[in-house]
């Protein structure tokens, strides 16, 4: 799959904590999963060498998440329009990929030509068993009453599993892991105690060869354009502030 600048790296903002129990629907995966495991005291830090931005803009890179296991069970049909702005993703073109609990009034736009929009629309659904996560991309539900479509379905994972594999086509990583969930990033929220994922401009920042590292399982289709200077900076990299930095001074 070729998806421009959607490769995932992981940023650690982990804060020491003690938790007896938590809601996996709001904070998924075990404490040993990559999204929740604190950085070890013997970790080796190297400069990421992230290039300074010279301009700014806004691009929506949707993570579509439904944790409503009691929503109506709905077929997700094959549609191969993918990232072609001349096609819509709205029509059934093939078989049922899977069935998932899906809120019927949830409208998810497909592609548009003018203005050009081809969202990645990575999707994760909690299955009816309340444990399994169903994954697909790019998902579309262009109108209420219309079909739900996707191009690719991915291997299922579970809320209590490692949370690694998923719908991010440029890296193979989960779209549920690393998400800033509703209510986590407000003035009154406590510190976010899990890693978060970040998109970087791949051509400017990612190292080319090899073009990914664990836990990523691949790199983007245009990885030949990667021009980053730090061999450790690539899809799957773990980014963190060194312990010597006092964030209270910022």
N, C-alpha and C positions, 0 to 999 in steps of 0.2 A: 504494500500500500504506500502511496506517496501522499504525505500530508505535510505541508510546509509549516515548519516552526511549531510543531505540536509535541516534540519529544519531551519526555518527562525526566526531570531530575528531582531529587528529594532534598528538601531543606530541613535540617533538624533544628527545631526550637524547643527541644525537650527540656522540661524542668523537673528536678527531682521531686518525687511525690510518692505517696503511699495510698493505694486504693484497695478497699476490701471488695467492692463490687461496682459494676458500672453497666449501663444500658448499651448492649452491643449494637442496637439499632442506631444509636446516636454517636457511639464511639466504638467502631468495630475492630475486631481481630484481637488476638491474645497479646499479653505483655511481651512475648518473645518475638512477635511479628516485626518486620522491618519498620513499620510505621510507628511502633510504640517502644521499641527497644532503645534505652539511653545509650549514648556514646561511651565506650569504654575509656578508662583512664589512660590506657596506653595507645590511644588512637594517634595516628600520624596526620598532621595538618600540612597541606601545601596550598599556596595561593591559587585561587580559581582563575585569576586573570580574566575576569569578566570585563568586557569592553564597555566603556562609558557610552551611554546613549546620547545621540546628537539630535534626536527628535522624539516626539511622544504621540501616541494615538491610542484608540480604544478598540479592542477586538474581542468579541465574545467567543470563548471557547467552551461550549456547553458541556457540563457534566450533568447528565439527566439521571436522577436517582429517585426511585420510588420504594419506600419501606413499608408500604401498605399491603400486607399479605392477604388481606380480606377483600381487596378490590376485585372486580369481575375478571375471571380468567379469560384472556384475550389472545387470539392468534397473532403472531408477528410474521408477516409475509416477506418473501424475498423481493427486493427491488434492487436493480443493478445500476441505477442512475449515479450512485456514488457522489463524486465531487464535480460533476459536469453542470455548469451553470445554465446550460441550455435544456436541462431536464429537471424534473420537479421532485422526484422521490415519492410522489403521492400515490402511485398506482401499484396494484398487485402485478408482479411479473413472474411469479413462480410459486414454489411450494411454501408451506408453513415451516418456518425455521424452528420455532418453539412457541409455547404458550406461556403467558406471564400475567400475574395480577396487574391490571392497568386501569388507572382512573379514566373513565370514559370521557370526561370533559377536559382532559389535558391535551391541548393543541400544541404540537411541536412542528415548527415550520420546516419545510424542505428547502430546496435550492431556489434561488431567484436570479434572474439575469440582470435586471435593472431595478434597484442597485444590485450589484453582484454579491451574492451571499451563498456560501457552501459550507455551512457549519459542520464541525466534526460530529457533534451530537452523540458522544459516548454515553451509553445507557447501562444502568444496573438496576435490576428489579429483585426485590425480596420475593422468593417463591412462596407458594401456599403453605409449605411446611414451616415457615418462619425461620429457616436456617440457611437454605441454599440461595446463592446469588446468581441470577441469570444475567448474561452480558451480551451486548450487541452494539453495532455501529454501522453506518450513521443511521440513527433512528429518526423516523418521521411519522407524525400523525397530523396531516394537513388540515383536517376539519373534524368537528364532532360528528360522529356517525361514519366517518371514512375509515379505511383500513390503517392499521399500524404496520409500517414497513421498516426493513433494515437490509443491509447488504451482507453483513457477516455476523454470525453468532459465534461466541467464544466458549471455551471450556468453563463450566460452572465452578464457582468456589463457594466457600461457606463463611459465615460470620465469625466462626471460631477457628478458621484455618489461617494459612500464612499470608493471605491477602496480596499475593504477588502478581499473578498472571491476570491479564484483563484486556480491555478494549483499546488502549492507546496503541494505535497501529505502528507508530514510529519507534516504540520501545518494547511493546508487549506487556506493559505494566497495567495494573488495575486502575480503573477510574474511580473506584470507591475509596481506595486508600489515599491518604494525603489530602482529602477534600476539606476545605473549611466549611463546616456545616452551618446551617441556619442557627443564629444565636451565639456562635462562637467568637465572633469578631465585632463586639459592640463595646461601648465605653464601660459597661458594667460587667462584662464577661471576665471570668478568671483566665489565667494564662492558658493558651492552647498547649496541651500536653502530649501532642502527637506530632510527628513529622508532617510537613506540608509539601505539596508538589508545586513546581514552578516551570513555566515555559520560558526558554531563552531563545533568542534569535540564533538559529543553528549555524548559519554560515559564519557568523562573527565569533562564536564562542566555543563550539564543539570541536574536539580533536578528531582527526580523520581516520587514523589507522593505528590500532583497531578503533572502530567507531562507536562501541558501546562497552559497558562493563556490567557485571552482576549488580543488582538483580534484573536489569534489562536483558532481553534475549535477542534483540536486534536493534538496528538503527534505521533512520528514515531512508526512503527511496532515493533522495538526492544527497546522500552522505558524501559523495565525491566533491561537493561544494563546501564541506566543513573546512574552516580555516582557523580554528582556535589554536592557541599556542601552548596550552597546558595539557599534557597527555592524560591527566586524571580527570579532566573536565569533559564529560560526554554523557549521553543518556545512561541513567542508572547511577550517576555520581551522587554521593552524599555530601551535602554542603552544610557547614556549621560555622558559627562564630567561635573563634578560639577562646579558651577559658580566660585568657589574659585581658580580654576586652570587657570593659565595664559598661554594659548597655544603659546603666542609669545615668551616664554622662551625655547621652544623646538626646 
